Amino acid sequence: MSSLRWRLGGEGEDRVEGDMTIGISVASYNLGCFLGACTCIKVGDMLGRRKTIFMGSAIMVVGAALQCSAYSLSHLIIGRIITGIGNGFNTSTVPTWQSECSKSHRRGQLVMVEGALITGGVCFSYWLDFGFSFLDPNSIAWRFPISFQIFFALVILSFVHELPESPRWLVLKGKEDEALNVLGALSDLPSDDPYIWGEFQAIKDTVIENQKAGGLKDLFTMGPDRHLHRTCLAYVNQMFQQISGINLITYYAATIYQNQIGLDPLTSRILAAANGTEYFLASWIAVFTIEKSGRRRLMLLGAAGMSFSMIMSYLGGKGPGVVAALFLFIFNTFFAVGWLGMTCNAALFPAVWFFYPETAYRSLEEMDSIFRKCNSIFTIVKIAKDEPQRYGKNGELLIRYEETEEHRQRQVSRASNPAIEKVGENRVEDADEPRV
C-alpha cells in the first residue's frame, strides 16, 4: 500500500522505500518466528503447552500493538520481530499439543484442520487488506488490518486455560493422576479403563526412556533412539515446506500478479484474495482424505503437483501470464493437499519416497518404537510398513501395550535401575492391570 510504502516515516522520518527495505521488513517477522521457536525448545517443557501458548499470544498482542502504532521503520521492524517471537511460541507448541492429545486415528485429520484454519486466516487477511486498500493513502488502510490480529490473540488468551493440558507433559512432570484423568476425558472413558491404562503405560514408558537423554545435544546423537535421524527428517520436512515457494506466493501474490505477470493493480489484488480463498478451500481436501490415503501418498501427490505448477508458472508475457496466474492457484492447491500439515519441489518426491515412514493410525509411542527398531535411514519406511498396528482405523485397541515385548524390556530395565523412573512427584504405582 502506498500509505505504508511512502508515508510510514512521516515528515522527516525514515521512509519505507525500495524492495530491499520492504524485504527486510517482511523477513523480520520470520526472524522473530525463528527466535520464538528456538526459545520454545527450552521453555516449552518448563511451562507446559497451555502456558506456552498463553505467553506466545500475549507477546503477539504487544508486537501487533507496536506495529499498528508505528511511525518509523525501526518501530515497525521491532514490532514485527516481537510478533514473530510470539507466533514462534504458538506454531511450535500447538501442533505438538494437538498431537499429544489426539487419538492415532484422528491425529492427522486434526492437524490438517489446524492447517485449514491457518489458510482461513490467510484468506481472511487477503480480503481484509483488499477492502481497506480503497482507503489508501490514509494510514488506516494498513494499521487496522495489522491490529485486527489482536482480536484472535485475545480469544486464545481467554480460553486456552480452559482446555486440557497435554497428558505427556503431565507425566513428564510427575502429575500422573491428572494425566490419567485427561486421557480418560479425551476418550470419554473412566481413568481406570484398560484402554486408558494401556495408553498411560505406553506414554509413561516413553517419557521415562526420554529422561535418559542428555538434553539438546542428544538431538545430534545416533544411539538406539536415533535422535539425529528424527531431527534430520523433521528439519528437511520443514525446510522443503518453506522453500517450496508457498511463502513467496502468500506474501507477494499481488506483487507477482502485477509486476511479473503484468496485470493491473486492482485485478492483481482481487486475484491474490481469490488465490487465498482457493487455498483455504483446497486445504479441506486433506482433512477428509489424510487418514484414508496416509501421509506419504498426499505428500508425494503434493510434491509432483507443485513441481509441475511451478514450472508452468515461469511462463512470461501477457497471454501466457494468464496461464501462469492459473498455475499459482494450482500450486496452492497441491501444497494445501500434500504439504500444509507437514509441513526445490522436484526433490520432495524422492525424499518422501525413500526416507519418510507412514504414520497414519500410529500413536506417538508406536513411532518411537519404530525408530528404535531402525538401524539405517533406508529401512525406516519398510519397518513402519511391516510393524503391526496397535490401534485400528476407528481407534479400537488391537494390541495391548502391556503385552508387548517392548514393555517387558522396559520394565526389566527400570527394575535394574530404579533411579530412571523418577520423572516427578505424585507418581502412579506401576501395574500391568488397571487400578480398581
Secondary structure, DSSP 8 states (H G I E B T S, - for coil): -HHHHHHTT-TTS----HHHHHHHHHHHHHHHHHHHHHHHHHHHHHH-HHHHHHHHHHHHHHHHHHHHT--SHHHHHHHHHHHHHHHHHHHHHHHHHHHHHS-TTTHHHHHHHHHHHHHHHHHHHHHHHHHHHTTTTSTHHHHHHHHTHHHHHHHHHHHGGGS---HHHHHHTT-HHHHHHHHHHHHTS-TTSHHHHHHHHHHHHHHHHHTTS-GGGGGG--STT-HHHHHHHHHHHHHHHHHTTHHHHHHHHHHIIIIIS---HHHHHHHHHHHHHHHHHHHHHHHHHHHHH-HHHHHHHHHHHHHHHHHHHT--SHHHHHHHHHHHHHHHHHHHHHTGGG--HHHHHHHHHHH----TT--HHHHHHHHHT--STTTHHHHHHHS--SB-TTS-BSS-GGGSHHHHHHHHHHHH-GGGG-SSSS-----SS---
